[in-house]
Amino acid sequence: MYALFLVVFSNLLGFGIIIPLLPYYAEHFGANPNEVTLLMASYSLMQLIFSPILGRISDIYGRKKILVLCLIGSAISYFLLYFATNFALVLFARSVAGLFGSTTAIANAYVTETTSSMNRSKGMGLIGAAFGLGLVFGPVIGGYFGGGDINNIDYKTPFFFAFVVAIISCILAYFILIEPKKRNKQFISINFLDSFKDLIDLFKIPALLFLIILSFLITFSFAGFETTFALWTERAMNWASRQTGYAFTFTALLVALIQGVFIGKLTKKFGELKLLITSCFLMLVGLFFITLSAQNLFYLTIALGILGISVGLGNPSLNSLLSKNLNKGIIGASFGVVQSVGSLARILSPLAMGNLFYFFGKNSPYNFGAFLMFISLLIFFYYFFILKKSIKT
């Protein structure tokens, strides 16, 4: 498990390095806010298509091999970013990254196969902490090397650093990661047509449909924040990549702290479901609070802190609940479908939030995200109190 932690951490470190820079990099090539948000949409579109495929292949041929393949794809995408000379090449590089962006689904499948039901949330939290720590140190590195002058940002050094980190991540995965137990022959013989039917059946299970809808709404709301935040800080706070990177780092640090230290104890005391409800409420509050934070660092810090706690509680709780309600025969493919639903949210969110930002003002994406979290809370109420349904916990 700790070997997977190192692999996921190094992979997300590279991803975190480029987060504060991409919007500025796109604007450097003349892109407007709508075009900037296409970077997130193109990445997620490729994830939507290829995550179930790569997840299913990992079911058959093993998690380690496909994870290494995905890490190689990440390295190639950073290499392309380094040599990009126009916005079209930047967009292509992000599409390549999305094509191989199944590390989350495969890591979750790995945890599901190597942990007991009782320790599932703790395992998911450990991987979530690796994600969080990667996003703690990555934006700091990217923002530091990018610089604090909005008119003179260094893009090449952070992208090269991200490429080197991706290569290191590949090496770690190849040499230290241990493949989970081999699937039996009956499992391996399952064909892709049968798998497709099984995946469609996922949406016929009420508990899974409930969780997948929540996953979509949560991802859509938070993706709107991720996509537009650098544009927002540029206009509302007059920040460059360095300051924005530090802000992302603060949020990610709280995510890592919650998932790496507290999630196991909190889950045992309150359960995944209560933590997920709390997460939705906190995201509503955090997104709305951003709209009150222009030129006010104190308010912005509170908003980012609330968002960090929300994500720290929500992601491992949601993944744990999903894993307990999935078909155990197609874990990798099932998580691939879940990641594809998240990818669909990340396709639609940048497009919607970019237009809201462009036509209705810098605060509109966060107001809309808060509204969606209110809808999520209504879904909780409807599912449990009106329909009187239950899920495995």
C-alpha positions in Angstrom: 0.0 0.0 0.0 2.8 2.4 0.8 4.4 1.6 -2.5 1.2 2.7 -4.2 1.2 5.8 -2.0 4.7 6.8 -3.4 3.6 6.2 -7.0 0.4 8.2 -6.7 2.2 11.0 -4.8 4.9 11.4 -7.5 2.3 11.3 -10.2 0.2 13.9 -8.7 3.2 16.0 -7.9 3.8 16.4 -11.6 0.1 17.2 -12.2 0.2 19.7 -9.3 3.2 21.5 -10.8 1.3 22.5 -13.9 -2.0 23.5 -12.3 -1.2 27.1 -11.5 0.4 27.6 -14.9 -2.0 26.2 -17.5 -4.5 29.1 -17.5 -1.7 31.7 -17.9 0.1 29.5 -20.5 -3.1 29.4 -22.6 -3.6 33.1 -22.3 0.1 33.5 -23.2 -0.9 32.0 -26.6 -3.9 34.3 -27.0 -6.6 32.1 -25.5 -9.7 33.7 -24.0 -11.4 32.4 -20.8 -13.7 30.1 -22.8 -10.7 28.6 -24.6 -8.7 28.3 -21.4 -11.5 26.1 -19.9 -11.2 23.8 -23.0 -7.9 22.5 -21.5 -9.8 20.9 -18.7 -12.6 19.7 -21.0 -10.2 18.1 -23.5 -8.4 16.2 -20.7 -11.7 15.0 -19.3 -13.2 14.0 -22.7 -10.3 11.6 -23.2 -10.7 10.3 -19.7 -14.4 9.7 -20.4 -13.6 7.6 -23.4 -10.6 5.6 -22.2 -10.9 5.2 -18.4 -13.4 2.2 -18.7 -11.3 0.7 -21.4 -8.0 0.9 -19.5 -9.8 -0.1 -16.3 -11.1 -3.2 -17.9 -7.7 -4.0 -19.4 -6.3 -3.7 -15.9 -8.9 -6.2 -14.7 -7.6 -8.8 -17.2 -3.8 -8.0 -17.4 -3.1 -6.5 -14.0 -3.1 -3.1 -12.3 0.7 -2.5 -12.4 1.2 -2.8 -16.1 -1.6 -0.4 -17.0 -0.6 2.0 -14.2 2.9 2.1 -15.7 1.5 2.8 -19.1 -0.6 5.7 -17.8 2.4 7.2 -16.1 4.4 7.0 -19.4 1.5 8.8 -21.1 1.7 11.6 -18.4 5.4 12.0 -19.1 4.7 12.4 -22.8 2.1 15.0 -22.2 4.5 17.1 -20.1 7.2 16.7 -22.8 4.7 18.1 -25.4 3.8 21.0 -23.1 7.4 22.0 -22.8 7.8 22.2 -26.6 4.4 23.8 -27.3 4.5 26.8 -29.6 0.7 27.6 -29.8 -2.5 27.0 -28.0 -3.5 24.0 -30.3 -0.4 22.1 -29.1 -1.2 22.8 -25.5 -4.7 21.5 -26.1 -3.2 18.4 -27.8 -0.8 17.8 -24.8 -3.7 17.9 -22.4 -5.7 15.5 -24.5 -2.8 13.0 -24.4 -2.7 13.4 -20.6 -6.4 12.6 -20.5 -6.1 9.6 -22.7 -3.7 8.1 -20.1 -5.4 9.7 -17.1 -6.8 6.5 -15.5 -4.4 6.4 -12.6 -7.2 7.3 -10.1 -9.5 4.4 -11.2 -6.7 1.9 -11.2 -5.4 3.1 -7.8 -8.9 2.8 -6.4 -9.2 -0.7 -7.8 -5.8 -1.6 -6.4 -6.9 -0.5 -2.9 -10.2 -2.4 -3.2 -8.4 -5.6 -4.0 -5.8 -5.2 -1.2 -7.9 -4.0 1.7 -10.7 -5.5 3.8 -14.2 -3.8 3.9 -13.4 -2.5 7.4 -10.2 -0.8 6.3 -11.4 0.4 3.0 -11.9 4.0 4.0 -8.5 4.1 5.6 -6.9 2.7 2.4 -8.8 5.2 0.2 -7.8 7.9 2.6 -4.1 6.9 2.3 -4.3 7.2 -1.5 -6.3 10.4 -1.1 -3.5 11.7 1.1 -1.0 10.9 -1.7 -3.1 12.9 -4.1 -3.4 15.7 -1.6 0.3 15.9 -0.8 1.1 15.8 -4.5 -1.2 18.8 -4.9 0.4 20.4 -1.9 4.0 20.5 -3.1 3.2 20.5 -6.8 1.6 24.0 -7.0 4.4 25.4 -4.7 7.0 24.1 -7.1 5.1 25.2 -10.2 4.2 28.6 -8.8 7.8 29.2 -7.5 9.5 28.5 -10.7 6.7 30.2 -12.7 7.4 33.5 -10.8 5.3 36.2 -9.1 5.3 38.7 -12.0 2.1 38.4 -14.1 3.9 39.8 -17.1 7.0 37.6 -17.0 6.0 34.0 -16.1 8.6 31.2 -16.7 6.7 28.2 -18.2 9.5 26.0 -19.4 11.2 25.2 -16.1 8.1 23.9 -14.3 7.1 21.8 -17.3 10.5 20.2 -17.5 10.4 19.6 -13.7 7.0 17.9 -14.2 8.4 15.7 -17.0 11.3 14.6 -14.7 8.9 13.8 -11.9 6.7 11.7 -14.2 9.7 9.7 -15.3 10.6 9.1 -11.6 7.0 8.0 -11.0 7.2 5.4 -13.9 10.4 4.0 -12.4 8.9 3.7 -8.9 5.8 2.0 -10.2 7.9 -0.5 -12.3 10.3 -1.5 -9.6 8.5 -1.2 -6.2 4.8 -1.8 -6.9 3.5 -5.4 -6.3 0.8 -6.7 -8.5 -2.3 -7.8 -6.5 -3.4 -11.5 -6.7 -3.9 -12.8 -10.2 -7.4 -13.0 -11.4 -8.7 -16.6 -11.9 -9.2 -18.1 -15.4 -12.9 -17.7 -15.3 -12.6 -14.0 -14.6 -9.9 -13.5 -17.3 -12.1 -15.2 -19.9 -14.9 -12.6 -19.5 -15.1 -10.8 -22.8 -15.6 -7.1 -23.4 -19.2 -7.4 -24.6 -20.1 -9.1 -21.3 -18.2 -6.5 -19.4 -20.1 -3.7 -21.3 -23.4 -5.3 -20.3 -22.2 -5.5 -16.7 -21.2 -1.9 -16.7 -24.6 -0.8 -18.0 -26.1 -2.8 -15.2 -24.3 -0.6 -12.7 -26.8 2.2 -13.5 -29.7 -0.1 -12.7 -28.6 -0.5 -9.1 -30.3 2.2 -7.0 -27.5 2.7 -4.5 -24.9 3.0 -7.2 -27.0 5.3 -9.3 -27.5 7.5 -6.3 -23.7 7.6 -5.6 -22.8 8.2 -9.2 -25.2 11.1 -9.5 -23.7 12.6 -6.3 -20.2 12.0 -7.7 -21.2 13.9 -10.9 -22.6 16.9 -9.1 -19.7 17.1 -6.6 -17.1 16.8 -9.4 -18.9 19.3 -11.6 -19.0 21.9 -8.8 -15.4 21.5 -7.7 -14.1 21.3 -11.3 -15.7 24.7 -11.9 -13.5 26.0 -9.0 -10.3 24.3 -10.3 -10.9 25.6 -13.8 -11.7 29.3 -13.1 -9.8 30.0 -9.9 -6.6 31.2 -11.5 -8.7 33.5 -13.7 -10.6 34.7 -10.7 -7.5 35.4 -8.6 -6.0 37.3 -11.6 -9.0 39.6 -11.7 -10.1 39.7 -8.0 -6.7 39.6 -6.3 -4.3 40.7 -9.0 -2.3 37.5 -8.5 0.2 35.6 -10.7 1.0 31.9 -10.8 3.1 32.0 -7.6 0.3 33.3 -5.4 -2.3 31.1 -7.0 0.0 28.1 -6.5 0.3 28.9 -2.8 -3.5 29.1 -2.6 -4.0 25.7 -4.2 -1.3 24.4 -1.9 -3.1 25.5 1.2 -6.3 23.8 0.1 -4.5 20.6 -0.9 -2.6 20.6 2.4 -5.9 20.4 4.3 -7.1 17.7 2.0 -4.0 15.6 2.6 -4.2 16.2 6.4 -7.8 15.1 6.6 -7.3 12.0 4.4 -3.9 11.0 5.7 -4.5 11.5 9.5 -8.2 11.9 10.4 -10.4 10.1 7.8 -10.0 6.6 9.4 -11.0 7.7 12.9 -13.8 10.0 11.6 -15.2 7.1 9.5 -15.3 4.7 12.4 -17.1 7.3 14.5 -19.5 8.8 12.1 -19.6 6.5 9.0 -19.0 7.3 5.3 -22.5 8.5 4.7 -22.6 11.2 7.3 -19.1 12.4 6.2 -20.3 12.6 2.6 -23.3 14.7 3.6 -21.1 17.0 5.6 -18.7 17.3 2.7 -21.5 18.5 0.4 -22.7 21.1 2.9 -19.1 22.4 3.4 -18.5 22.6 -0.3 -21.7 24.7 -0.6 -20.4 27.1 2.1 -16.9 27.2 0.7 -17.9 28.0 -2.9 -20.3 30.7 -1.8 -17.7 32.3 0.5 -15.3 32.8 -2.4 -17.8 35.2 -3.9 -17.4 37.4 -0.8 -13.6 37.3 -0.9 -12.5 39.7 -3.6 -9.5 41.7 -2.3 -9.9 40.1 1.1 -7.3 37.5 1.8 -8.8 36.6 5.2 -12.2 35.6 3.7 -10.5 33.8 0.8 -8.4 31.8 3.3 -11.6 30.7 5.1 -13.3 29.7 1.8 -10.3 27.7 0.7 -10.0 26.0 4.1 -13.6 25.0 4.0 -13.2 23.6 0.5 -10.1 21.6 1.6 -12.0 20.0 4.5 -14.9 19.3 2.2 -12.8 17.4 -0.4 -10.8 15.7 2.4 -14.0 14.2 3.9 -15.9 13.6 0.6 -13.5 11.8 -1.8 -12.5 8.8 0.4 -16.0 8.5 1.8 -17.6 8.4 -1.7 -15.0 6.0 -3.1 -15.4 3.7 -0.1 -19.1 3.6 -0.5 -18.8 3.0 -4.2 -16.3 0.1 -3.7 -18.7 -1.6 -1.2 -21.6 -1.5 -3.7 -19.7 -2.5 -6.9 -19.7 -5.8 -8.8 -16.5 -7.4 -7.5 -15.9 -9.2 -10.8 -15.2 -6.0 -12.7 -13.7 -3.7 -10.1 -11.3 -1.9 -12.4 -13.8 -1.4 -15.2 -16.5 -0.3 -12.7 -14.1 2.3 -11.2 -13.3 3.3 -14.8 -17.0 4.0 -15.4 -17.2 6.0 -12.2 -14.1 8.0 -13.3 -15.7 8.5 -16.7 -18.8 10.0 -15.0 -16.4 12.3 -13.2 -14.7 13.0 -16.6 -18.1 13.9 -18.1 -18.6 16.4 -15.2 -15.1 17.8 -15.9 -16.0 18.2 -19.6 -19.3 19.9 -19.0 -18.2 22.0 -16.0 -15.3 23.9 -17.7 -17.6 24.7 -20.7 -20.5 25.8 -18.5 -18.3 27.6 -15.9 -16.2 29.3 -18.5 -19.2 30.7 -20.2 -20.7 31.8 -16.8 -17.4 33.4 -15.9 -17.1 35.1 -19.4 -20.7 36.4 -19.7 -22.0 36.7 -16.1 -19.0 37.7 -14.1 -16.2 36.1 -12.1 -18.4 35.0 -9.1 -21.1 33.2 -11.1 -19.3 29.8 -11.3 -19.1 29.6 -7.6 -22.7 30.6 -7.0 -23.8 27.9 -9.5 -21.5 25.4 -7.8 -23.0 26.2 -4.4 -26.5 25.8 -5.9 -25.6 22.3 -7.2 -24.4 21.3 -3.7 -27.8 22.4 -2.4 -29.4 20.1 -5.0 -27.1 17.3 -3.7 -28.4 17.8 -0.2 -32.0 17.6 -1.5 -31.1 14.3 -3.3 -29.9 12.9 0.0 -33.2 13.9 1.7 -35.2 12.5 -1.2 -33.3 9.2 -1.4 -33.3 8.3 2.3 -36.5 9.9 3.6 -38.9 9.9 0.6 -37.8 6.7 -1.2 -36.5 5.2 2.1 -33.6 3.5 0.3 -30.4 2.2 1.8 -26.8 1.5 0.7 -24.0 -0.8 1.9 -21.7 0.9 4.4 
